[in-house]
Amino acid sequence: MTPWPLTPSEVAAFATGGLAAEEIEDFRDGERHRCRAVFHRPDPRPSVHLLSSRHRLKGKGE
């Protein structure tokens, strides 16, 4: 926990280098101001489905 509360825009600043903010929630918990965030990093690899399709196509032509 940080020694001071972060604003939603400060939390959003963590979304760099391919990391994306999926949801940032700004709320009060009693007298405390809080932010809750969900981040994700999309998988840069092609999906397994695409890889298997390429393999099948390559195998048929050989």
C-alpha positions in Angstrom: 0.0 0.0 0.0 1.3 3.4 -0.9 1.7 6.0 1.9 -0.7 8.3 0.0 -3.8 7.5 -2.1 -3.3 7.4 -5.9 -5.8 9.2 -8.2 -7.5 7.2 -11.0 -5.2 9.0 -13.5 -2.1 8.0 -11.6 -3.3 4.4 -11.5 -4.0 4.5 -15.2 -0.3 5.7 -15.8 0.8 2.1 -15.0 -0.6 1.0 -18.4 2.6 1.1 -20.4 4.7 -1.4 -22.4 1.7 -3.2 -23.7 -0.1 -3.4 -20.3 -3.7 -2.2 -20.7 -6.1 -0.9 -18.0 -9.2 -3.0 -18.3 -11.1 -1.4 -15.4 -10.3 1.4 -12.9 -12.8 1.8 -10.1 -12.8 5.0 -8.0 -14.7 4.7 -4.7 -14.9 5.6 -1.0 -14.6 3.0 1.7 -15.9 4.9 4.7 -13.7 7.9 4.9 -11.0 6.5 2.8 -10.7 7.2 -0.9 -9.6 4.1 -2.9 -9.0 3.0 -6.4 -9.1 -0.6 -7.6 -7.7 -1.5 -11.0 -7.6 -4.5 -13.3 -4.8 -4.6 -15.9 -4.0 -7.2 -18.5 -1.3 -7.7 -21.1 -2.6 -9.2 -24.3 -0.7 -12.4 -25.3 1.6 -11.4 -28.3 1.7 -15.0 -29.5 -0.7 -16.2 -32.2 -3.5 -18.3 -30.8 -3.2 -22.1 -30.8 -6.1 -22.3 -33.3 -4.1 -20.1 -35.8 -1.0 -22.2 -35.3 -2.8 -25.5 -35.8 -4.5 -24.1 -39.0 -1.2 -23.0 -40.4 0.3 -26.4 -39.7 -2.6 -28.2 -41.4 -2.3 -26.0 -44.4 1.4 -26.5 -44.7 1.1 -30.3 -44.3 -1.4 -30.6 -47.1 0.8 -28.9 -49.7 3.8 -31.1 -49.0 
